[in-house]
Amino acid sequence: MLISQIATPEGGTVVAARDGSEAYAVQDASGVYDLALKAARSGRSLAARIAELGLGEAVDLEAAHAEGRVLLPVTHPDPAHMHMTGTGLTHLGSAATRDAMHAATAQKEETLTDSMKMFRMGIESGKPADGEIGVQPEWFYKGNGTVATAPGAPLLSPDFALDGGEEPEIAGIYVIGDGGTPFRIGFALSNEFSDHVTERQNYLYLAHSKLRPASFGPEILVGELPVDIRGASRIRRAGKLLWEKPFLSGEGNMSHTIANLEHHHFKYGLFRQPGDLHVHMFGTATLSFADKVRIEPGDVMEIEVPGFGLPLRNPMAIEAATATGTVRVRAL
C-alpha cells in the first residue's frame, strides 16, 4: 500500500491510499501523523486502521502532482518534534567501488582512512543474526521539521554553502508511541541534499555539510522494504537530461540491515519521546557529484523507483541571505 497527503483546491488535506494505480481518499483521516498515532494506540496495523475507516472518493494523483498539490506524506503539528537524520557508508555501491574497497582492506590497518575503516566495519558486522546487535553506522543530523521540504518545492542551499547536491536514498518514517516504542509508518524516497564540497575539505566537516534541507515522498510505502531496490537518479537542466545513473538500495545492496540501522538510532532515549516523528535516511552509493556534476540553481533533481509511486522531484535554489556579514549574538 502507498499513502500520501494531497492538498485540495479548497485548501484542505486529503490522505490518499492505493494498492495499484488508483488512489482513494481515506475517510475521516485528517493526516497521516494522526492516522499513524491512532493505529499505534489501537494496537492495529496502519493498513488495518485504513481498512476500518474505509476509502471514499477517487484521488487523481497525477493531476495533483502536476499542479503542485502533493504535500510531504507526513508532518508533525510542531516541527520541533520532527527529527531529520541519516546514516552513511551503508551501501555496497558499484562493482568498481567494491573492487576498490577490497584492494584497500588488504593494506595495513594504519593506512586505511577513517571512512574506509567504518565501511569495512559495516561489511564485516553490519548484518548480525536475529537477536544480535551489529556494529553501529556513521550517523548524522540534518535538522528538524523546519528543513523538511515538500516534493516539487525548491531545496534551498544556504547563501554561504559551497555546493548543493542530491543524495538519493530510502528513508524510514517513524512515529513514537505513547509508551516510547518506535512504530514504523513505512518507507519513502528521499533526497538527502548535502554540501559535498564542504565535506571534501575535511571529513570532520561532515556535520556541517549535512545541515541542509531534505525532501521525501511523495508517497510512503506501507509494509516491508524490498530486498533489492532498483531505480534511477537524474538531474535535468532547462528541461533536458543532464545526468542519470541507476539507484540501488534495499538490504541486498547494503552492508547493514534495516533493523541494525533502526536499533542504533532508536537506542537513544532522546529519540523515543512519545509523539515525536522521525525521518531516518539510510544512505546511498549514487551521487552526481562523484561524476563531477555541479548542480546549478534551477536544475531539477529526480529520484524514481518502481513500487514507490510518484517520482520525487525538487529544483535546487540558493537561499536569500538572512544576515549581512557576521551573525552577532546579543547578550541579555
C-alpha atoms as a printed R data frame, in Angstrom:
    type eleno elety resid chain resno       x       y       z
1   ATOM     1    CA   MET     A     1   0.000   0.000   0.000
2   ATOM     2    CA   LEU     A     2   1.103   3.549  -0.781
3   ATOM     3    CA   ILE     A     3  -0.179   6.550   1.181
4   ATOM     4    CA   SER     A     4   0.255  10.273   0.574
5   ATOM     5    CA   GLN     A     5  -1.110  13.681   1.530
6   ATOM     6    CA   ILE     A     6  -2.704  15.854  -1.124
7   ATOM     7    CA   ALA     A     7  -3.805  19.479  -0.862
8   ATOM     8    CA   THR     A     8  -7.309  20.069  -2.168
9   ATOM     9    CA   PRO     A     9  -8.090  23.078  -4.372
10  ATOM    10    CA   GLU     A    10 -10.102  24.418  -1.422
11  ATOM    11    CA   GLY     A    11  -7.081  24.361   0.877
12  ATOM    12    CA   GLY     A    12  -7.792  21.168   2.803
13  ATOM    13    CA   THR     A    13  -5.731  17.984   3.055
14  ATOM    14    CA   VAL     A    14  -6.683  14.516   1.844
15  ATOM    15    CA   VAL     A    15  -4.933  11.302   2.841
16  ATOM    16    CA   ALA     A    16  -4.778   9.154  -0.282
17  ATOM    17    CA   ALA     A    17  -4.195   5.384  -0.281
18  ATOM    18    CA   ARG     A    18  -3.679   2.942  -3.121
19  ATOM    19    CA   ASP     A    19  -2.672  -0.644  -3.774
20  ATOM    20    CA   GLY     A    20  -2.414  -0.198  -7.532
21  ATOM    21    CA   SER     A    21  -2.754   2.686  -9.953
22  ATOM    22    CA   GLU     A    22  -5.990   4.062  -8.486
23  ATOM    23    CA   ALA     A    23  -5.883   6.159  -5.302
24  ATOM    24    CA   TYR     A    24  -8.761   6.937  -2.973
25  ATOM    25    CA   ALA     A    25  -9.299   9.288  -0.060
26  ATOM    26    CA   VAL     A    26  -9.150   7.678   3.383
27  ATOM    27    CA   GLN     A    27 -12.390   8.596   5.106
28  ATOM    28    CA   ASP     A    28 -12.270  10.688   8.292
29  ATOM    29    CA   ALA     A    29  -8.470  10.992   8.141
30  ATOM    30    CA   SER     A    30  -7.110  14.468   8.894
31  ATOM    31    CA   GLY     A    31  -3.493  13.495   8.208
32  ATOM    32    CA   VAL     A    32  -1.028  10.623   8.159
33  ATOM    33    CA   TYR     A    33   0.543  11.590  11.504
34  ATOM    34    CA   ASP     A    34  -2.786  11.393  13.340
35  ATOM    35    CA   LEU     A    35  -3.721   8.237  11.437
36  ATOM    36    CA   ALA     A    36  -0.456   6.506  12.411
37  ATOM    37    CA   LEU     A    37  -0.599   7.596  16.051
38  ATOM    38    CA   LYS     A    38  -4.146   6.291  16.433
39  ATOM    39    CA   ALA     A    39  -3.156   2.994  14.796
40  ATOM    40    CA   ALA     A    40  -0.286   2.640  17.287
41  ATOM    41    CA   ARG     A    41  -2.632   3.350  20.185
42  ATOM    42    CA   SER     A    42  -5.186   0.838  18.940
43  ATOM    43    CA   GLY     A    43  -2.646  -1.968  18.573
44  ATOM    44    CA   ARG     A    44  -3.651  -2.461  14.941
45  ATOM    45    CA   SER     A    45  -1.554  -2.046  11.822
46  ATOM    46    CA   LEU     A    46  -1.803   1.096   9.718
47  ATOM    47    CA   ALA     A    47  -3.317  -0.919   6.862
48  ATOM    48    CA   ALA     A    48  -5.962  -2.319   9.237
49  ATOM    49    CA   ARG     A    49  -6.751   1.186  10.516
50  ATOM    50    CA   ILE     A    50  -7.204   2.441   6.954
51  ATOM    51    CA   ALA     A    51  -9.440  -0.529   6.113
52  ATOM    52    CA   GLU     A    52 -11.510   0.200   9.221
53  ATOM    53    CA   LEU     A    53 -12.040   3.830   8.204
54  ATOM    54    CA   GLY     A    54 -12.748   2.895   4.591
55  ATOM    55    CA   LEU     A    55 -11.962   4.571   1.284
56  ATOM    56    CA   GLY     A    56 -14.034   7.295  -0.312
57  ATOM    57    CA   GLU     A    57 -13.704   9.353  -3.482
58  ATOM    58    CA   ALA     A    58 -11.037   8.722  -6.100
59  ATOM    59    CA   VAL     A    59  -7.942  10.966  -5.978
60  ATOM    60    CA   ASP     A    60  -6.124  11.893  -9.190
61  ATOM    61    CA   LEU     A    61  -2.515  11.723  -8.015
62  ATOM    62    CA   GLU     A    62  -1.028  12.549 -11.404
63  ATOM    63    CA   ALA     A    63  -3.103  15.738 -11.648
64  ATOM    64    CA   ALA     A    64  -2.197  16.711  -8.075
65  ATOM    65    CA   HIS     A    65   1.480  16.093  -8.857
66  ATOM    66    CA   ALA     A    66   1.335  18.234 -11.993
67  ATOM    67    CA   GLU     A    67  -0.498  21.012 -10.141
68  ATOM    68    CA   GLY     A    68   1.945  21.094  -7.218
69  ATOM    69    CA   ARG     A    69  -0.614  19.881  -4.683
70  ATOM    70    CA   VAL     A    70   1.401  16.901  -3.408
71  ATOM    71    CA   LEU     A    71   2.445  17.586   0.165
72  ATOM    72    CA   LEU     A    72   5.016  15.887   2.352
73  ATOM    73    CA   PRO     A    73   3.495  12.463   3.057
74  ATOM    74    CA   VAL     A    74   3.633  13.111   6.808
75  ATOM    75    CA   THR     A    75   4.367  16.106   9.044
76  ATOM    76    CA   HIS     A    76   4.254  16.842  12.756
77  ATOM    77    CA   PRO     A    77   1.979  19.635  14.052
78  ATOM    78    CA   ASP     A    78   5.050  21.012  15.871
79  ATOM    79    CA   PRO     A    79   8.102  20.948  13.522
80  ATOM    80    CA   ALA     A    80  10.455  20.898  16.523
81  ATOM    81    CA   HIS     A    81   9.254  17.342  17.228
82  ATOM    82    CA   MET     A    82  10.106  16.046  13.762
83  ATOM    83    CA   HIS     A    83  13.671  14.709  13.500
84  ATOM    84    CA   MET     A    84  15.533  14.520  10.169
85  ATOM    85    CA   THR     A    85  18.548  12.196  10.493
86  ATOM    86    CA   GLY     A    86  20.516   9.662   8.499
87  ATOM    87    CA   THR     A    87  23.299   7.126   8.185
88  ATOM    88    CA   GLY     A    88  26.244   6.915   5.814
89  ATOM    89    CA   LEU     A    89  28.665   4.315   4.426
90  ATOM    90    CA   THR     A    90  25.840   1.755   4.403
91  ATOM    91    CA   HIS     A    91  25.682   0.741   0.718
92  ATOM    92    CA   LEU     A    92  27.919  -1.598  -1.235
93  ATOM    93    CA   GLY     A    93  27.913   0.606  -4.316
94  ATOM    94    CA   SER     A    94  29.035  -0.423  -7.779
95  ATOM    95    CA   ALA     A    95  31.336  -3.333  -8.611
96  ATOM    96    CA   ALA     A    96  34.165  -0.855  -9.142
97  ATOM    97    CA   THR     A    97  33.621   0.569  -5.666
98  ATOM    98    CA   ARG     A    98  33.657  -2.907  -4.152
99  ATOM    99    CA   ASP     A    99  36.866  -3.774  -6.006
100 ATOM   100    CA   ALA     A   100  38.475  -0.600  -4.689
101 ATOM   101    CA   MET     A   101  37.291  -1.452  -1.176
102 ATOM   102    CA   HIS     A   102  38.734  -4.970  -1.381
103 ATOM   103    CA   ALA     A   103  42.078  -3.610  -2.531
104 ATOM   104    CA   ALA     A   104  42.147  -1.085   0.296
105 ATOM   105    CA   THR     A   105  41.278  -3.591   3.010
106 ATOM   106    CA   ALA     A   106  44.327  -5.645   2.033
107 ATOM   107    CA   GLN     A   107  46.506  -2.773   3.227
108 ATOM   108    CA   LYS     A   108  47.748  -2.419   6.774
109 ATOM   109    CA   GLU     A   109  45.163  -1.130   9.238
110 ATOM   110    CA   GLU     A   110  47.052   2.131   9.872
111 ATOM   111    CA   THR     A   111  46.976   3.089   6.176
112 ATOM   112    CA   LEU     A   112  43.169   2.992   5.877
113 ATOM   113    CA   THR     A   113  41.180   6.210   6.069
114 ATOM   114    CA   ASP     A   114  38.623   6.510   8.854
115 ATOM   115    CA   SER     A   115  35.858   6.327   6.236
116 ATOM   116    CA   MET     A   116  37.247   3.097   4.800
117 ATOM   117    CA   LYS     A   117  37.589   1.628   8.284
118 ATOM   118    CA   MET     A   118  33.936   2.440   9.006
119 ATOM   119    CA   PHE     A   119  32.865   0.991   5.661
120 ATOM   120    CA   ARG     A   120  34.779  -2.216   6.351
121 ATOM   121    CA   MET     A   121  33.214  -2.483   9.818
122 ATOM   122    CA   GLY     A   122  29.794  -2.452   8.175
123 ATOM   123    CA   ILE     A   123  30.815  -5.121   5.672
124 ATOM   124    CA   GLU     A   124  32.061  -7.346   8.480
125 ATOM   125    CA   SER     A   125  29.457  -6.719  11.208
126 ATOM   126    CA   GLY     A   126  26.528  -4.701   9.820
127 ATOM   127    CA   LYS     A   127  24.243  -7.683   9.279
128 ATOM   128    CA   PRO     A   128  24.040  -9.523  12.604
129 ATOM   129    CA   ALA     A   129  21.996 -12.663  13.188
130 ATOM   130    CA   ASP     A   130  18.456 -12.248  14.502
131 ATOM   131    CA   GLY     A   131  18.512 -11.145  18.117
132 ATOM   132    CA   GLU     A   132  22.071  -9.864  17.934
133 ATOM   133    CA   ILE     A   133  23.370  -6.301  17.628
134 ATOM   134    CA   GLY     A   134  25.706  -5.344  14.806
135 ATOM   135    CA   VAL     A   135  28.242  -2.566  14.508
136 ATOM   136    CA   GLN     A   136  26.860   0.964  14.650
137 ATOM   137    CA   PRO     A   137  26.921   3.001  11.425
138 ATOM   138    CA   GLU     A   138  28.008   6.533  10.731
139 ATOM   139    CA   TRP     A   139  25.157   8.800  11.873
140 ATOM   140    CA   PHE     A   140  24.286  12.412  11.118
141 ATOM   141    CA   TYR     A   141  21.698  15.048  11.955
142 ATOM   142    CA   LYS     A   142  20.050  17.188   9.285
143 ATOM   143    CA   GLY     A   143  17.596  19.227  11.306
144 ATOM   144    CA   ASN     A   144  14.012  19.262  12.498
145 ATOM   145    CA   GLY     A   145  10.750  19.623  10.609
146 ATOM   146    CA   THR     A   146  11.617  23.168   9.533
147 ATOM   147    CA   VAL     A   147  14.039  21.724   6.930
148 ATOM   148    CA   ALA     A   148  11.563  19.149   5.580
149 ATOM   149    CA   THR     A   149  10.807  20.234   2.010
150 ATOM   150    CA   ALA     A   150   7.706  19.129   0.116
151 ATOM   151    CA   PRO     A   151   8.025  17.241  -3.169
152 ATOM   152    CA   GLY     A   152   8.269  19.748  -6.003
153 ATOM   153    CA   ALA     A   153   9.406  22.599  -3.748
154 ATOM   154    CA   PRO     A   154  12.933  24.035  -4.069
155 ATOM   155    CA   LEU     A   155  15.679  22.587  -1.911
156 ATOM   156    CA   LEU     A   156  17.370  25.716  -0.628
157 ATOM   157    CA   SER     A   157  21.154  25.828  -0.444
158 ATOM   158    CA   PRO     A   158  22.317  28.477   2.066
159 ATOM   159    CA   ASP     A   159  23.971  31.533   0.565
160 ATOM   160    CA   PHE     A   160  27.225  30.576   2.377
161 ATOM   161    CA   ALA     A   161  27.237  26.985   1.051
162 ATOM   162    CA   LEU     A   162  29.991  25.816  -1.295
163 ATOM   163    CA   ASP     A   163  27.768  23.301  -3.063
164 ATOM   164    CA   GLY     A   164  24.300  21.778  -3.068
165 ATOM   165    CA   GLY     A   165  23.848  18.278  -4.414
166 ATOM   166    CA   GLU     A   166  21.393  15.404  -4.382
167 ATOM   167    CA   GLU     A   167  21.702  12.189  -2.381
168 ATOM   168    CA   PRO     A   168  19.030   9.676  -3.463
169 ATOM   169    CA   GLU     A   169  18.076   7.485  -0.530
170 ATOM   170    CA   ILE     A   170  15.360   5.397   1.072
171 ATOM   171    CA   ALA     A   171  14.059   6.825   4.347
172 ATOM   172    CA   GLY     A   172  12.261   5.069   7.152
173 ATOM   173    CA   ILE     A   173   9.314   7.040   8.571
174 ATOM   174    CA   TYR     A   174   8.508   6.505  12.262
175 ATOM   175    CA   VAL     A   175   6.191   7.749  14.987
176 ATOM   176    CA   ILE     A   176   6.904   7.183  18.680
177 ATOM   177    CA   GLY     A   177   4.025   5.618  20.595
178 ATOM   178    CA   ASP     A   178   2.734   6.778  23.977
179 ATOM   179    CA   GLY     A   179   4.964   4.296  25.814
180 ATOM   180    CA   GLY     A   180   8.130   5.264  23.924
181 ATOM   181    CA   THR     A   181   8.006   2.440  21.359
182 ATOM   182    CA   PRO     A   182   9.028   3.380  17.801
183 ATOM   183    CA   PHE     A   183   6.439   2.404  15.177
184 ATOM   184    CA   ARG     A   184   7.443   2.350  11.526
185 ATOM   185    CA   ILE     A   185   4.864   4.002   9.284
186 ATOM   186    CA   GLY     A   186   6.712   2.863   6.169
187 ATOM   187    CA   PHE     A   187   9.434   3.816   3.715
188 ATOM   188    CA   ALA     A   188   9.776   6.670   1.227
189 ATOM   189    CA   LEU     A   189  12.115   8.019  -1.411
190 ATOM   190    CA   SER     A   190  14.233  10.847  -0.068
191 ATOM   191    CA   ASN     A   191  16.706  13.435  -1.306
192 ATOM   192    CA   GLU     A   192  19.256  13.913   1.461
193 ATOM   193    CA   PHE     A   193  20.521  17.181  -0.031
194 ATOM   194    CA   SER     A   194  24.109  17.952   1.097
195 ATOM   195    CA   ASP     A   195  27.141  20.202   0.557
196 ATOM   196    CA   HIS     A   196  29.775  17.845  -0.872
197 ATOM   197    CA   VAL     A   197  32.444  20.495  -1.445
198 ATOM   198    CA   THR     A   198  32.388  21.378   2.256
199 ATOM   199    CA   GLU     A   199  32.577  17.689   3.165
200 ATOM   200    CA   ARG     A   200  35.555  17.111   0.881
201 ATOM   201    CA   GLN     A   201  37.569  19.881   2.547
202 ATOM   202    CA   ASN     A   202  37.829  17.686   5.626
203 ATOM   203    CA   TYR     A   203  35.686  14.725   6.698
204 ATOM   204    CA   LEU     A   204  35.268  16.402  10.107
205 ATOM   205    CA   TYR     A   205  33.116  18.937   8.242
206 ATOM   206    CA   LEU     A   206  30.571  16.194   7.530
207 ATOM   207    CA   ALA     A   207  28.267  17.523  10.268
208 ATOM   208    CA   HIS     A   208  28.283  20.992   8.682
209 ATOM   209    CA   SER     A   209  27.660  19.583   5.198
210 ATOM   210    CA   LYS     A   210  24.533  17.750   6.352
211 ATOM   211    CA   LEU     A   211  22.792  20.756   7.931
212 ATOM   212    CA   ARG     A   212  20.702  21.304   4.831
213 ATOM   213    CA   PRO     A   213  17.060  20.777   3.853
214 ATOM   214    CA   ALA     A   214  15.818  17.402   2.644
215 ATOM   215    CA   SER     A   215  12.753  16.151   0.806
216 ATOM   216    CA   PHE     A   216  10.945  12.836   0.981
217 ATOM   217    CA   GLY     A   217   7.916  11.182  -0.595
218 ATOM   218    CA   PRO     A   218   5.733  11.876  -2.457
219 ATOM   219    CA   GLU     A   219   4.300   8.556  -1.165
220 ATOM   220    CA   ILE     A   220   5.046   6.239   1.737
221 ATOM   221    CA   LEU     A   221   5.309   2.513   1.092
222 ATOM   222    CA   VAL     A   222   3.476   0.785   3.939
223 ATOM   223    CA   GLY     A   223   4.919  -2.674   4.644
224 ATOM   224    CA   GLU     A   224   8.313  -4.327   4.377
225 ATOM   225    CA   LEU     A   225  11.141  -2.838   2.339
226 ATOM   226    CA   PRO     A   226  12.040  -4.838  -0.795
227 ATOM   227    CA   VAL     A   227  15.424  -6.551  -0.524
228 ATOM   228    CA   ASP     A   228  16.527  -5.347  -3.973
229 ATOM   229    CA   ILE     A   229  15.515  -1.804  -4.936
230 ATOM   230    CA   ARG     A   230  16.455  -0.532  -8.388
231 ATOM   231    CA   GLY     A   231  15.568   2.871  -9.738
232 ATOM   232    CA   ALA     A   232  17.183   5.945 -11.223
233 ATOM   233    CA   SER     A   233  18.601   9.261 -10.059
234 ATOM   234    CA   ARG     A   234  18.545  12.111 -12.595
235 ATOM   235    CA   ILE     A   235  19.498  15.749 -12.976
236 ATOM   236    CA   ARG     A   236  17.623  17.871 -15.518
237 ATOM   237    CA   ARG     A   237  18.767  21.310 -16.665
238 ATOM   238    CA   ALA     A   238  16.438  23.576 -18.629
239 ATOM   239    CA   GLY     A   239  14.153  20.595 -19.233
240 ATOM   240    CA   LYS     A   240  16.896  18.392 -20.690
241 ATOM   241    CA   LEU     A   241  18.518  15.350 -19.096
242 ATOM   242    CA   LEU     A   242  21.968  16.344 -17.814
243 ATOM   243    CA   TRP     A   243  22.910  13.232 -15.841
244 ATOM   244    CA   GLU     A   244  21.378   9.865 -14.981
245 ATOM   245    CA   LYS     A   245  22.573   6.852 -13.031
246 ATOM   246    CA   PRO     A   246  20.990   3.700 -11.579
247 ATOM   247    CA   PHE     A   247  19.977   3.986  -7.930
248 ATOM   248    CA   LEU     A   248  20.275   0.804  -5.858
249 ATOM   249    CA   SER     A   249  19.121   0.211  -2.304
250 ATOM   250    CA   GLY     A   250  17.493  -2.440  -0.126
251 ATOM   251    CA   GLU     A   251  19.376  -4.855   2.107
252 ATOM   252    CA   GLY     A   252  20.647  -6.821  -0.890
253 ATOM   253    CA   ASN     A   253  22.695  -3.754  -1.839
254 ATOM   254    CA   MET     A   254  23.635  -2.671   1.674
255 ATOM   255    CA   SER     A   255  26.253  -3.541   4.280
256 ATOM   256    CA   HIS     A   256  23.776  -3.117   7.149
257 ATOM   257    CA   THR     A   257  20.327  -4.496   7.830
258 ATOM   258    CA   ILE     A   258  17.489  -2.027   8.277
259 ATOM   259    CA   ALA     A   259  16.910  -3.485  11.746
260 ATOM   260    CA   ASN     A   260  20.514  -2.732  12.701
261 ATOM   261    CA   LEU     A   261  20.253   0.866  11.477
262 ATOM   262    CA   GLU     A   262  16.959   1.295  13.332
263 ATOM   263    CA   HIS     A   263  18.386  -0.145  16.565
264 ATOM   264    CA   HIS     A   264  21.361   2.210  16.594
265 ATOM   265    CA   HIS     A   265  19.129   5.231  16.022
266 ATOM   266    CA   PHE     A   266  16.408   4.400  18.500
267 ATOM   267    CA   LYS     A   267  18.704   3.030  21.226
268 ATOM   268    CA   TYR     A   268  18.940   6.636  22.400
269 ATOM   269    CA   GLY     A   269  16.126   7.624  24.725
270 ATOM   270    CA   LEU     A   270  16.296  11.073  23.144
271 ATOM   271    CA   PHE     A   271  14.741   9.538  20.022
272 ATOM   272    CA   ARG     A   272  11.986   7.640  21.841
273 ATOM   273    CA   GLN     A   273   9.952  10.579  23.081
274 ATOM   274    CA   PRO     A   274   6.182   9.888  22.772
275 ATOM   275    CA   GLY     A   275   4.543  11.621  19.836
276 ATOM   276    CA   ASP     A   276   7.769  12.502  18.017
277 ATOM   277    CA   LEU     A   277   8.123  11.881  14.293
278 ATOM   278    CA   HIS     A   278  11.339  10.595  12.676
279 ATOM   279    CA   VAL     A   279  12.537  10.575   9.075
280 ATOM   280    CA   HIS     A   280  15.710   8.456   9.069
281 ATOM   281    CA   MET     A   281  17.608   8.229   5.767
282 ATOM   282    CA   PHE     A   282  19.586   5.053   5.088
283 ATOM   283    CA   GLY     A   283  22.383   6.271   2.793
284 ATOM   284    CA   THR     A   284  23.316   5.920  -0.872
285 ATOM   285    CA   ALA     A   285  26.099   4.932  -3.246
286 ATOM   286    CA   THR     A   286  24.967   7.171  -6.125
287 ATOM   287    CA   LEU     A   287  25.987  10.837  -6.409
288 ATOM   288    CA   SER     A   288  26.182  13.099  -9.437
289 ATOM   289    CA   PHE     A   289  28.948  14.952  -7.558
290 ATOM   290    CA   ALA     A   290  31.146  11.851  -7.851
291 ATOM   291    CA   ASP     A   291  30.832  12.216 -11.642
292 ATOM   292    CA   LYS     A   292  31.946  15.872 -11.399
293 ATOM   293    CA   VAL     A   293  28.440  17.256 -11.983
294 ATOM   294    CA   ARG     A   294  27.909  20.623 -10.319
295 ATOM   295    CA   ILE     A   295  24.228  21.323  -9.733
296 ATOM   296    CA   GLU     A   296  23.151  24.871 -10.556
297 ATOM   297    CA   PRO     A   297  20.108  26.860  -9.407
298 ATOM   298    CA   GLY     A   298  17.080  25.758 -11.391
299 ATOM   299    CA   ASP     A   299  18.384  22.223 -12.013
300 ATOM   300    CA   VAL     A   300  15.788  19.591 -11.096
301 ATOM   301    CA   MET     A   301  16.828  16.547  -9.069
302 ATOM   302    CA   GLU     A   302  14.670  13.491  -9.711
303 ATOM   303    CA   ILE     A   303  14.535  10.116  -7.950
304 ATOM   304    CA   GLU     A   304  12.293   7.390  -9.339
305 ATOM   305    CA   VAL     A   305  11.890   3.797  -8.154
306 ATOM   306    CA   PRO     A   306   9.217   1.310  -9.293
307 ATOM   307    CA   GLY     A   307   6.954   0.373  -6.411
308 ATOM   308    CA   PHE     A   308   7.383   3.696  -4.580
309 ATOM   309    CA   GLY     A   309   4.781   5.593  -6.566
310 ATOM   310    CA   LEU     A   310   5.278   9.098  -7.887
311 ATOM   311    CA   PRO     A   311   8.858  10.248  -8.527
312 ATOM   312    CA   LEU     A   312  10.456  12.685  -6.106
313 ATOM   313    CA   ARG     A   313  11.443  15.898  -7.883
314 ATOM   314    CA   ASN     A   314  12.900  19.084  -6.416
315 ATOM   315    CA   PRO     A   315  14.670  22.014  -8.059
316 ATOM   316    CA   MET     A   316  17.751  23.492  -6.408
317 ATOM   317    CA   ALA     A   317  17.730  27.141  -5.386
318 ATOM   318    CA   ILE     A   318  20.005  29.463  -3.400
319 ATOM   319    CA   GLU     A   319  18.524  30.751  -0.177
320 ATOM   320    CA   ALA     A   320  18.462  34.512   0.247
321 ATOM   321    CA   ALA     A   321  20.901  35.798   2.846
322 ATOM   322    CA   THR     A   322  19.180  36.357   6.197
323 ATOM   323    CA   ALA     A   323  22.035  38.301   7.777
324 ATOM   324    CA   THR     A   324  24.732  40.602   6.479
325 ATOM   325    CA   GLY     A   325  28.300  39.789   7.433
326 ATOM   326    CA   THR     A   326  28.940  38.073  10.748
327 ATOM   327    CA   VAL     A   327  25.992  36.832  12.813
328 ATOM   328    CA   ARG     A   328  26.132  38.725  16.078
329 ATOM   329    CA   VAL     A   329  24.781  37.275  19.306
330 ATOM   330    CA   ARG     A   330  23.283  39.786  21.731
331 ATOM   331    CA   ALA     A   331  23.680  39.424  25.462
332 ATOM   332    CA   LEU     A   332  20.545  39.655  27.614
